Amino acid sequence: MGATVTAAALGPALVPARGALIALLALCAALFGQRGRHRLGAGLLGLGAAALWVPVLDGGLAAAVVLGLAIVGAALPAGPLGRAPLLVAGLGAVEALRLALLGHGSDGALLAVGGVVVAGAASAPSTGRAGRAAVVAVVLGAAVAGVRGGVLVATPPDDRRAVVALATLDGLDRHADALAERPALGLWALTRDPTAHGVALALLPELGPLPVVGAGWAPEGARDQLDEEDRRAVAEALERQGRGGEALRLLRGAPDDQSRWLRLRLARSQGVALVLEPLPAAPAGVSRLPGRIELGWALLSNGGRQLVFHADGPLRALVLHVRGQDWRGPPHVEIRLDGEVVATRAVPSDGTLELPGPLEPGPHELSLSFIDDARGEGGDRNVWVDAIEGR
């Protein structure tokens, strides 16, 4: 009958979310296998079932080659080759079990154990020793997969190999606390499964959002598990990682003014048109214009500084109070407003740089970068930014 049914019976207990699909594919493979004219369909359906559960085992590329021969041998009719099909099928099963128990290799797991399952499904309608050998091979492979998979899911990972196996079984979140105690391994686990939200949430208090997001975590699926403060911190980390679109989606629908204000600021820095009514108020501690904000920036080498501010109303201009120290020419600065370069100017020895508006009410980010530092005998080129005015 369809040996894939045996494999499917053990796999679903390990990965419940996949169980129904595995069982359906395996059942269809078995039914098709009862009819000789549907051998190809049985084999393809068996492969589909295999693709969902076989990564439990670590077979390796060598096992994939051996088991590929087992597929051919198990399907060959008895004849001039005598007992060769039975021998090849048996060797394939033994090699699969040996490599699984020893835990050698990982990259060829899908091919290796998939070979056993497909062999069983494809030979389901066959009779005689070859067919029975294929069925036995699948039963043994499935049993080992079930036992080993259960042990993997229940055991906290202590190395990358165990993390890979757990990620394949969607089991990382079961050991979120253990991975949080080993942050380096926990971050690596997120590179294997960016949707392991339990692991990411356990790491956030220990490491902060930037390294967790930097590991590849996709936090949109955990929106309801983040409080507003954490959601804002994660959104800013996403923006710093160049994942601004995800940051905007994470903040979408947030009811509090601080999150709405941050969403508007990030949208403007990305050049995304966003209108929020009513306009969110500035969070406590954010600099506000019109008026004057003292900066006291000293740019003694190439590099930049940023200012996030809130415009209480429309501004017709921004005025920077600057001082430059010449050496073989004046220093130059590049000025960005909400992520867009708006000016590249020479800095006077003592004066102002005006950026004409209009500027909309709400949050904005100003960046100023010193771009042509130079020094030598008798001189040095520097920039100081004393203050900014909004008019």
N, C-alpha and C positions, 0 to 999 in steps of 0.2 A: 504494500500500500504506500502511501506517501510518507516517506521517512521524515520529511520536513515537519510533519505534525508533531513528532516527538521533540524536535528542536524548538518549535514554537511553544510547546507546553511549558518549557522551562524558562524561556526568555522573558515572557511577560511579567513574571513575578519580580524580575530584577528592574525592569523599566516600565512601570505601569502605564505611562503615557503612550508608549508604543505598542502595548500588548494587543490591543484590538486589531490594529493594522497587521501586525505579525501573524496573528491567528487567522485573519481573513486570507492573507496571501498564501499561507501554508495550507489551509483547507482547500483553496482553489487548486493549488499544485497537486494535492492528493487526488482530488476528483478528476482533474485532467489526466493524471497519471494512470487512472484505471482504464483509460482508452488508449490503445496503442497509437492511434493517429494523432494524439495530442501530446506526444513526448516533448516537443519543443516548447509548447506552452507551459508544461509542468516544470521544465528546467528554468524558464524565465521567471515564473512565479516563485520558484524556490530561491532564485538569486535575489528577488525582491525581499523575501523574508530574511535571507541571510544578511543583507545590507543593513538591516535594522538591529540585529542582535549580536552578530559575530565579533564586533570589536572587543568583546569581553576577553577574548583570548589573544595572546601574543604569539603569533605563529612565525612571522619572519618570512623573507622572500624565498629562502630555501624550501620551506614547507609549502609555499604556494606552488613551486615547481613540481614537487613530489605529488601534491594533491591534484594538480592539473593532470598528471599521468593517471592518477586514480580515477578521475572522471572518465577518461577514455577507456581504461581497463575495465571499470565496472559496467560500462555500457556495451562492451563487445560481447557478441554471442560466443558460446562455447564452440570450439571447432579445432582448426589446426593448431591454435595456440594452447589448447589444453587448459591447464590450470593457471595460465598467465594472468587472466583478468582478476581471478580471485587473489593471486599473490600481490598484484599491484595495488588492489584496493586495500588489502591488509597492511601493506607497507605504508600506504598513505595514512591510514588510521593511526598506526603506531607512531609515525613521525609527528602527526598533529598532536597526539597526546603527550609525547615526549617533550616537544618544544613548549607546549602549554604549561606543563608541570614545572619545567625548568625556568620558564619565563624569558626565553631568548627572543630578542627582536621585538619590534612593535609596528614598524611601518607596513609590513605585509600582512597584518592581522586580517584585514577584510578579505584579501585574496585567499589567504590560507584556509580559514575556516569556511569561508564562502564556498571553496572548492568542495568540501565535504558535503555541505547541504545541497549544493546543486547536483552533486553526484547522486545523492539519495533521491532527489526529486526526479531527475532525468531517468533513473533506472527503476522508478516505481512500478511501471508496467511489466518489467522484465521478470523472468522466473529463473530458477536455478540458483547455483551457488553465487554467481556474480551479483545477482540482485539482492540475495540475502546478505552478502558481505557489505554491499553499499548501505543497506538498512542498518546493519550493526555499526558501521563506521559513523553514521550520522547519530545514532543513539549514544554511542560513547562520546563523541564530540560534544553533543548537547549536554550530556551529564557533566562532563568536566567544565563546560562553560557555565552551567548553572551553579556548581559548587564554587568555582573560582570567583564568579561574579558576585555571589552572595558574600564571600569573604572580603572581596574588595570594597563593596558598599559599606560593610560594617566596620572596616578597619580605617582609622585615621591615616591619611597619607603622610609619609615621612620622607619622600623624595619625589623627584619630578616624574619618575616612571609611574608611581602610584597616582599622581595627580592626573596624568594622561588617561589612565584607566578610569578614574572616577569621572573625569570630564566626559568621556565617551558614554558613561552610564547615567549622566545627569545627576551625579551624586555628590558634587562638591559642596553644595549648601548644607548637606548633612553634617559636614565637618568644618563649618565656618569658624567656630571658636578655636579649634585646633590650628587652623591655618592662620588665624589672627595672631596666635602665639608665635608663629614663625612668619613674620611679615614678608620676607623675601620670597618664600615659597608661596605665600598667599597671593602676592602680586603676580608671580609667574602663573599661578592657577587662572588668574583673570585673563592672561593672554591666551589660554587654551579655551576658556569659556567666558566671553564678555558678558553673558547674561547670568552669571552666578551672583545674583544680587545679595544673597545671604553672606557670602564671603566679602563682597565689597562693603556692605554695611558694617560688618564686624571690623574691617580694617580702617574705616573712616575715623573713629575716635583715636586710633593709634597713630595714624600717618597723616591725616588730613586729606582733603579731596584731590590735591594736585597729583601725587604719585598714583592714587587709585585710578583716577581718570586716565593718567598717562599710561597705565598698564593696558588700557583698551576697554575698560568697563563701559557698557552702554546703559546709562542710568534711567532712560525713559521708562523702562519697564518697572522701575522701583519708585515712580513718582509718589504713589500713595503711602510708601513706607518712609519717606523723607519728611521731616518737619520743614517749616518755611525757611528757617535759618540755614539748615543743611542744604536745602534745595538751591538757595542763592549761592552758597559757597561752591557747590558742585557746578552750577551754571557758569560761574566766573572761571573755574578751572577748565571747563570745556572751551570757553572762549580763548583762554591762554594757550590751549592745545590746538587752536585752529579749527575747532568744531562748533563754530558759532550757531549753525543751524540747529544742532541738538540742544544748545543752551536755550535758544528761544522756545523750542518746543517743550523743554522741561518746565519753563516758567509760564507757559500758556495756561490761562485760567486761574492763576494765583490770585486770591482775593485781597491780600494785604498790599498796602501802598509801597512798602519797600521792594517787594518782588515786582510789582508793576513798574516802578521807577527803574529798577535794574533792567527789566526787559526792554523798556524804551531806550535806555542808554546803549545796550548791546545792539539793538536793532539799528540805531543811528550809526554806530561804529562800523556796522556791516553794510551800510548803505541800503537798508531795508526800510521801505516806507511803512510806518506804523503810527496810527492815530489812536490815542487812548483818551476817552472822555469819562469822567473828568480827568484833567491832568494830575498825575500822582504828585503828592508833596515830596519835597526833598527829605531824605533821612537825616536824622540828627548827626551833626558833625561834618556834613558836606558843605564845602565853601559855596557862597552864593553871590551872584551878581544881579543887578548893577551895584557898583561900589568899587572898592579896591581890596585886593587880596595880596598880602605880603608873601613873597616866595623865598627869597634868599638863596637862589640856586647858584652854585659855583661849578661851572663846566670847565675843568682844567685839562680834559682830554676828550677825544671823540666819544660821544655817547649822548644819552638823552634823559629827560625827565618828563613826567606826566602830571597833569592836574585834572581831576574830575570835579566839575562844578555844576551848579544848578542856576539857570537863568529864571528869575522870578517873572520876567516879562520879556517882550521882544527887545533885542539889543541891536543898535545900529552899527556898533564897532567894538572891537577888542583892542586894547592898547597895552603893549608890553614895555616896561621900563627896563632898559638894558644898558650894559657897559661892555665894551670890547677892548681887548689889549692887542694891538697890532704887532706883527712881526713879518716883514716882507709882504705886507698886505693885510687887510682887515680879516677877522674871522667871519665865517658864514654859518648860518643856522638854517635848518629845514623845519618848517612848522606844519603840523598836521592838526586838523580839526575833525573830530569824529571819524578818524581813520583815513581821511583824504588829505593829500598834500595841498595846502592852500598858498604857500609862499616859500621861497628860498631867498634869504636876504643877507646882505652884509651888515654886520653889527657896528654901529657907531661907537666912538670912545665913551660917550655919555649921552644917551638920547632915548628915543622911543621907536618901536615898530608897531604900525597900526594895521590891523586886519579888518577891512570893511565888512559890514554885515549885509543884509540883516541876519540875525540869529534867532531861531525859534525859542520860545519858552521851554523849560524842561532841562533834562540832563544833557551834558556834553563832556567830551574829553579832549583836552588840548595836549599835544606832545610837541616838545621842542628838542631838536637834536643838533649838537655841535658836529660839523661834518668835515672840517679841514684843519684840525690841530696841527701845529708845527712848532718846532723850537730849534734853537741853534745858538751859536756863539753870540752873546749879547742880546738875546731876546726869546720871547715865548708868546704864543698866541693863545688867548683864553677868552671866556665869555662868562659874564655874570647876569643873571636875570633877577632883578630886585622885586618886581611886583607886576600885577596885571590889573587893569581897569576894564570894567564893562560900562559902556555908555548907551 
